[in-house]
Amino acid sequence: MATKTARSKAIATPWGGAHAVEQLTLPQRAGEKRFATLVQLLETDKGERMVRFAYTTDGVSRRGPVTLKRRDLERLRAALAEHPGLAEALLGGGA
């Protein structure tokens, strides 16, 4: 369910390049459709941190809104325990 990421290739943001420090993946489904939400902790070369939400289909990141149902939010909260950087960025003190 949740994955940790090592320093990755450059990721373009509106504020310049960044790389993923941590990432967790929440698999989801709606009927027969399977997809996943990514929650990524990004960091610029200057050390600024940002959180990015995206969704994937067939392993490819997509743009657009990300929707989490209650059970997905519960799984996100649980997964944050394994991702202290994301927990700090989202919750201001860890999970």
C-alpha positions as CSV (number, residue, x, y, z in Angstrom):
1,M,0.0,0.0,0.0
2,A,2.5,2.6,1.1
3,T,5.9,3.0,-0.5
4,K,9.0,5.0,0.4
5,T,10.9,6.7,-2.3
6,A,14.6,7.5,-2.6
7,R,15.7,10.7,-4.3
8,S,14.0,10.6,-7.7
9,K,14.3,12.2,-11.0
10,A,13.4,15.9,-11.3
11,I,9.7,16.7,-11.0
12,A,8.4,19.9,-12.6
13,T,6.2,22.1,-10.5
14,P,5.0,25.7,-11.1
15,W,7.7,26.8,-8.7
16,G,10.5,25.0,-10.4
17,G,12.1,21.6,-10.2
18,A,11.8,19.3,-7.2
19,H,12.3,15.6,-6.3
20,A,10.2,13.1,-4.4
21,V,11.5,12.6,-0.8
22,E,8.6,10.3,0.3
23,Q,5.7,8.8,-1.5
24,L,2.7,6.7,-0.5
25,T,0.3,5.0,-2.8
26,L,-3.3,4.3,-1.9
27,P,-4.8,1.7,-4.3
28,Q,-8.5,2.4,-5.0
29,R,-11.3,1.1,-7.1
30,A,-14.7,2.1,-8.3
31,G,-16.7,-0.8,-9.7
32,E,-14.3,-2.5,-12.2
33,K,-12.0,0.6,-12.4
34,R,-8.7,0.3,-10.6
35,F,-6.5,3.3,-9.9
36,A,-4.4,4.7,-7.1
37,T,-3.8,8.0,-5.4
38,L,-0.2,9.2,-4.8
39,V,0.7,11.5,-2.0
40,Q,4.2,12.8,-2.5
41,L,6.5,14.9,-0.3
42,L,8.6,17.0,-2.8
43,E,11.7,19.0,-2.0
44,T,13.4,21.7,-4.1
45,D,17.2,22.0,-4.4
46,K,16.9,24.9,-1.9
47,G,15.2,22.6,0.6
48,E,11.6,23.9,0.3
49,R,9.1,21.1,0.8
50,M,5.7,20.7,-0.9
51,V,3.0,18.0,-0.9
52,R,1.6,16.8,-4.2
53,F,-1.5,14.7,-4.7
54,A,-2.0,12.9,-8.0
55,Y,-3.7,9.8,-9.2
56,T,-2.5,7.0,-11.5
57,T,-4.0,4.7,-14.0
58,D,-1.9,1.9,-15.4
59,G,1.1,3.2,-13.5
60,V,1.0,6.6,-15.2
61,S,0.5,9.8,-13.2
62,R,-2.6,11.8,-14.3
63,R,-3.7,15.4,-13.7
64,G,-7.1,16.2,-12.4
65,P,-8.9,16.1,-9.1
66,V,-8.1,13.5,-6.5
67,T,-11.1,12.1,-4.5
68,L,-10.7,10.1,-1.3
69,K,-13.6,8.4,0.3
70,R,-13.8,8.0,4.1
71,R,-12.2,4.5,4.0
72,D,-9.4,5.9,1.8
73,L,-8.8,8.7,4.3
74,E,-8.6,6.2,7.1
75,R,-6.0,4.2,5.1
76,L,-4.1,7.5,4.4
77,R,-4.0,8.3,8.1
78,A,-2.6,4.8,8.9
79,A,0.0,4.9,6.1
80,L,1.3,8.3,7.4
81,A,2.7,6.5,10.4
82,E,5.3,5.0,8.0
83,H,6.0,8.4,6.4
84,P,7.1,10.9,9.0
85,G,8.0,13.6,6.4
86,L,4.6,13.5,4.8
87,A,2.9,13.4,8.2
88,E,4.8,16.5,9.4
89,A,3.9,18.3,6.2
90,L,0.2,17.4,6.3
91,L,-0.5,17.3,10.0
92,G,2.2,19.6,11.5
93,G,3.6,17.1,14.0
94,G,3.4,13.6,12.8
95,A,0.7,10.9,12.7
